[in-house]
């Protein structure tokens, strides 16, 4: 659990953070969303003390991080950055083993751990272990970056615009991998992005930053609701926010009991946006939810959910 | 590839040694080149002894230059030492600006004749390329790798030892190579101060109007400089996998 209490930071005369307070519950994937210069990266970097708050404090499981040795603190927190920062003189396996080595694990423990992590991030250990970072694509490199961050099994993972430099297809692949890893490992993840769609795909909770302040925080559907802050509205085309909000609502929540014969099937776990797109694609006004018992979803239900 | 280059270099080194062995016996050659010189063959000292001293002086000087220049370069790239960077560069530039022959002459009253003033002059001359190479090597380390090292919990010392120095190594070796080439070529001035080296025949030749001695000393000095330069190039030949990663550029979020 990460807790920010009145965190402020000043670079010279520039107030990068102005009294930010909120809490990331244990096991949550919280997205820090904001435009460039909103202070989101600065806030993230206060957690592992790459930046020290000039006022306020950051608590990790109830302990003030200011009282923890920075190196020990950082070895206990996963860290992934946009530029990846793999060590070019080390193999993929050597990069992944970085933190376990710093912690003095013996070889017998490191080797299987490296293989398991490469598999977790979707890279075949046999193919990739001995490759050099220079031979990897951007997406592969960031998968290695993610494996390196997870190597010593830290309970908390900090990710600073991890996928922003990747092309859209690669980015979606990594987002899917991250969601799966989050579900499998239950890590507490704090991820910085300026991309609202990415936030919607990944987040359990969204914290919106603007001009160094926290302007909204909560589950995605709530943050994107009718009271959405200006900072969020600016990120999308006028009026399109309502569509993005549908992507944050599960279709199952608006479904009614009973079959809908002849309607296209919607996979379990789909969102209201998926349901609407399916209706638009088939020209129908209802879709059937796959699975038992039979349930379906109507256009009217979507309209009710989108403008409560 | 590398094996073939090493073999060629070894062959050339053998040729160099053979030439050293042949030089005092090649009276006919020197006489043909310099018919007006009465005694054109340098025989006052063993060429191998001169070579040995030459190597001791120039390698020793580069070693000392490294001991001074590398820590100075590390200091100049630390956050705490960054402000000293222009000052350090100015001091080392000034040191190199003193012509070695003048440095030898100025050091004579203090250090006496022989190896000591020569070493001093060579160190002053070679420290600048080592400093500059250290600084640019450390500056060339990708910002992303440094940021990652910090964020993953490396101590400043571990960051230097495990990330910065290995990544700076190719650039640093280029500087060491330059320092050594300069040093080997410049060691010859030591003969002015009476240090025995491959410059001895040159100085003797100049003093006695014997251009044949000068030529012999110059040939072996230059040849040695080239040989050592290539030997270091072989040691520090950047391997393909040491090139930078596409994912480790300096992009900032």
Interface residues (C-beta under 8 A of the other chain):
Chain A: X41 X48 X50 X70 X71 X72 X73 X74 X75 X76 X79 X81 X82 X83 X84 X85 X86 X87 X88 X89 X98 X99 X102 X132 X133 X134 X135 X136 X137 X138 X141 X142 X145 X148 X149 X158 X160 X161 X164 X165 X192
Chain B: X142 X143 X144 X145 X146 X147 X148 X149 X150 X151 X152 X153 X154 X155 X158 X163 X166 X167 X241 X242 X243 X244 X245 X246 X247 X248 X249 X250 X251 X252 X253
